[in-house]
Amino acid sequence: MTIRVPLREQRDASYDIQIGPGVIAELPALLGKYCPAPAYAVVTDSHVAKLYGDEVVTRVSRTGHRAELLTFPAGEWNKTRETWASLSDRMLAAHFGRDCAVIALGGGVVGDVAGFLAATYLRGVPYVQVPTSLLAMIDSSIGGKTGVDVPAGKNLLGAFHQPRFVAADLTLLTSLPPVQLSAGLAEAVKHGVIADAEYLAFLERDHAAILGKDGAALERVVQRSVEIKAAVVAEDEREAGRRAILNFGHTIGHAIEATSKFEVLHGEAVAIGMVYEARLGEALGVTAQGTTERIVRLLEQFRLPVERPEGASADRLIEVMRADKKVRGGEIRFAVPKEIGVMYQKDGWTIPAEEPRVREVLA
């Protein structure tokens, strides 16, 4: 299936998301249609390279185009300026010109780093996303957010750079470890909470089939989550308005990632963040009572954590949140649900919370 991301601000940057089993086999044809180039830098991490790196390079090379594999060590802790610099230097040394393109092959970390590399290399070259994890398929590969982490916080250096297309091959999910599948499902839960109560009900009803990697169930997860993310991005490309709802669970979630030195997976941190942010919404009187309880129940069904790690104290989390990109006028702001399927909106899509109240909820 094909889902379009029709961008309003840059109509010529609109792009398609291709979803289905075996899509990776169609990559050479998709490149020729959406992102033609004489040379491709295939950027991936050390884990994905072993699984799919040679296959992608071989498929692209067979078309007569140059394709080279550039890898970096797997792990969020390698999503750094140093990794970006190393990849940039290697592309320059390999004489990739301004007519080249980048293929981001991997999960969210690869997509963010490779996208930032493409956004900055020779002042910008095109790139495509080939996500290999559920989280990347339904969230991070869509929307053009690219960047790296720095000691001060997560994703504080980056750029908006939209891909030419996204190729989501559902067969790649069959090799996904259970913990990575669960991490991706945190974003699916988020999509249901922020935009579609019926979708959340499906996740509740079919959680066993989804965890069992039933093909039809996973296809529905990917399709509906992509539709939700694409619709929000199309309306607000650069997060000037409604796109802020996609940050539900991320303000606290990013702080948990940072304080754990990324030992907590992104999806796990977002799961925990959603619990506390929904609880905060209830405490502020803007979220329907019982919303948090329902979110907790579903996250536990998907084998996700719902309590902050012992080492992540309330004071430390607040300290990290003060450096978050979403801070405005010194206020920590949160995107919270009004009820399942509907986000709170008044004077924007986020609500400020005083630190004593945040600390009380975290405790």
N, C-alpha and C positions, 0 to 999 in steps of 0.2 A: 504494500500500500504506500501511497505518497501523501504526505501531509505538508502543506505549504506554510511558510512563515512569511506573511505579506507585510513587510516593514513599511510603516507610514513615513518616517523621517527620510529614509533612503530607499526609495522604491526599487532602484536598480540593484540594491543589495539583498533583496528578497531571495529566499532559497527554499529548496525542497528537502524534506527528510524522508529517506527511503527506508521502509521497515519490512522485514520478512526473512524467512529462512533462506540462506544461500546468497544473500545480497553481496557478500564480500567477493563472490565469484564474478559479479557484474562490475566490480570496481573499475577495471580498465575502460569499459564502455561509459561508465558514469563520469570518469575523469575527462574523457574525450568530449562529452556533452557539456559538462558544467565547469570544468577546470582544466582546459588544455594547457600543456606546458611541455617544453623540451626536456625538462629535468625535474625530478621530484625527490625531496628529502623526506624519507620516511622516519619520523621521530617516534620512539617508543621507549619503554623502560626495560630493564633487564629481565623481568618476568615475562612480559608479553612478547618480547623478542624471541624467546625460546618457543613459544606456542605458534605465533602467526607472522613473525618478522620476515623470515625467508619466503614464506608463501606470498605475501603481499609484494615484496620486491620482485620476485620471479614473475608474478602475474603482470605487473606494470612493465617490466623489462621486455617481456615477450611482444609488447606492442611497438617496440623499437625506441622507446623513450628511456632515458637514463633514470635509474632509481638507485639511491644509496640509503642504507640503513644507519641511522644515528641513534645510539642508545645511551641511557643514563641509569644509574642505580634506582631500583624501585623503592617507593616509600614517600609519604608526604614530606618527611624531613629533608628530602632532596629537591623539593619544589622551591628552589632558591635562586638568587641572583647569580650565584656561582655556576649553577647548572645552565641557566640561560646564557651566560657568558661563554661557557665551554662549547655549547651547541652552536652559538653564533660564530665563534672562532673556527670551529670545524667546518661549518658551511663555507666560510670565507676561504679557508685553506683548500677546500675542494672546488673552489671557483664556481659556486652556484651564483648565477647572475640574477638580474632583476626580473627576468622572464621565467624564473623557476616557481615552484609551488611546494608547499609543505603538506604532508599527510600526517595527521595526528592519529596514531594507532595505539589505543589503550584506554585506561580509565580516566577518571577526573583529573588526576595529577598530570598525566600526559597531555590531555586536552588543554589544560590551562597553560602549561609550559610551552607546548608546541604552538598554541595560538598566540602567546605573547612573543615567541620567537618570530612567527610570521608577521605579526603586527609591527615589529621593529626592524626586521632584517632589511637592510637597504631601504629603510623608510616605509616598508610594507610590501609584502608579497601575498598572493592568495593562498588559502589553505582549505583543507577539507577535514572533517571529523569522521573517524571510523571507531566508534566506541566499542569497547570489549567487555564492559561491566554493565550491570543493570542501572546502577546509579548514573553512569555516564550517558547511557542511552536515553534515560527519561529526564535528565536534568542538566548536567554540566556541559554536554556537547551542544546544547541549544541555547542561543541567546547572545553569543559573541563575547561573553565575559572571559578575559584571559588575564594571567598574572602570576606572580610569585609571592611567597611568604617572606617576611623579614622579621628580625628579632622583636620589633615593636608590635607585630600582629600579622594576621592571615590576610593574604590578598591585598596588601596595602600598596603594592606597585603593580600596575597592569594597564590594560587598554581595552576598549570595546572594539572588537574586530570580528565581524561576522564571517562564518565559513561559507564556502561556495555551495556546499551540500553536506548532508549528514547521511552516512550509510550504517544503519543499525541491523546487523545480522543476528537474528534470534537464535540461530544454532550455536552461537558463541556462548550463550548463557548455560548450555548444558554442561560446560566444563567449569562453571563458576563455583567456587567453594561455598558451602552453606553460609558461612559468616559474611561473605561478600554479597550473597543474594539478600540476606537479611538487611545489610547496610543499605542496599539500594531500595528496599521496600520502605525504609523510613521516608524517603522522598515521595514514594507513592502515597503513603499515609498523609503526608503534608499536602499533596495535591488534592486529596479528597477533602481534607479539613478546610482548605482555603477556597475551594471552588465547586465541589460536587458531592453533595451528601449521598446521592445514589451510588456513586463510585466508591465512597467509603463503605457503604453497606455491602457492596460486592466484595471488597477486600475482607470485611468481617466474615461474610458468608463462605467465601471460597479460599480462606487462608491456607487450609491444608493442601488443596490442589496447587496453589501457588508455590508453597514451600516444596512440594513434591515435583516441581518443574514441569507440571502439566502444560503441554504446548499451547492449548487454546487459552488457558488461564493466563499464562505469561504474555501471550500476544495481546490480550485485552489490557493487561497492566501497561505494557509499553505503549499501545495505541492511545489509551485514554490519557495517560500521564503526558505523553508528547503533545496531544491536542491541547491540554490545559496549559502546559508551559509555552507552547507556540502562540496561543491566543494572547497570553499576558505579554509576552515579548513583542508581538506584533503591535500591540497597543502602546507600549512604552519601552522603546528600544534601549534608552539610556538611564533607566531607573529614576525618572523625574516625577513619577506618580504611582500608578497602580502596581507597577512591577515590584514595589516594596513588599507586597504581600508574599512574594516568594521567599522573603527572609524570615518567615515564621519559623522559629526554632533555631535560627542561625546566630542571633546575637549572643545568646548564652552558649549555643553549640560551638561557635568558633572559639569562645573563651575556654571551654572545656578542652578542645583540641590543643590549644596553646599551652594550657597549664599541665596537660598530660604529656607534653612534648610529642604529640601526635601518636601516642600509643593507643589512644581511643580513635577508632575509625571515624571518618567524617559522618557517615550515616548513623553510627551509634551516638555520636555527639549531638547530631540534629534531633535524634529521638529523645534524648535527655532534655535538650533545649526546648522542644515542643511541650514537654510535660510542665516544665517550670514556667514557660511563657504563657501557656494556657492557664496555669494556676495563678499567675500574676494578673492576667486579664480578669479572672473571677474575683480576685482580691480587689481590683480596681472598680469592679461593678460593671464592666463592659462586656464580659463574656458570660454566656448562659451557664448557670450552675449545672454541674454534671458533665460538662464538656471534657474536662481534664480526665475524669474517671473513664470515659469512653475511649479517649486516646490511649490512656495507659493500658487498658484491657487489650486493645488491638496490637499495640507495640509488643506487649508480652507474648501475644499469640505468634508474632513474627520473630520471637526470641531476641528481642532488642532490650538494652538496658533502659531503665526509667529513673534511676537515681544518680546524682552526681558522684564521681569517684571520691574516695576518702581524701586524696591529696588535693582536691579542688575545693579549697575553702571559699566561703562566700566573699570574704575580703579580697582574696586573690582573683576570683572571677570578676568582681566589680572593677578591680584595678585594670585588668586586661580589657574589659568592655569600654572603659573610658577612652581607649585608643581606637575603638571600632569606627569604621567608615560611616556608620549610620548615626553617630553622635552629632547633634545639631545644637549650637549655642550652649555647649557644655552639658546638654541633657542626653541621657541614654534613652534611646527610643526603641520601641518594640512594635512589630506587626503581630496583632493578636486576633483570634477569631471572635466574632459576635456570637456565632453558633456554628455547628457543623455545616460547612458548605458556604458560609458567608463570613467575610472578614469585616472587622470593625473599621468604620470610616467616619471621621469627623475632623475637618481641617487637615485633610491628608489621610494617608493610609497607615500611619504609625502613631503611637501614643507615648508621651514621655512618662517616665516613672522615677520618682525620687529614690535615691540610693537606700534610705532606711527601709522603704517598702520592698525594694528588690532584695535586700539583705534578709528581710523577714521571710520572704517566700523561699529563698535559697536555703534558709536554715530549717 
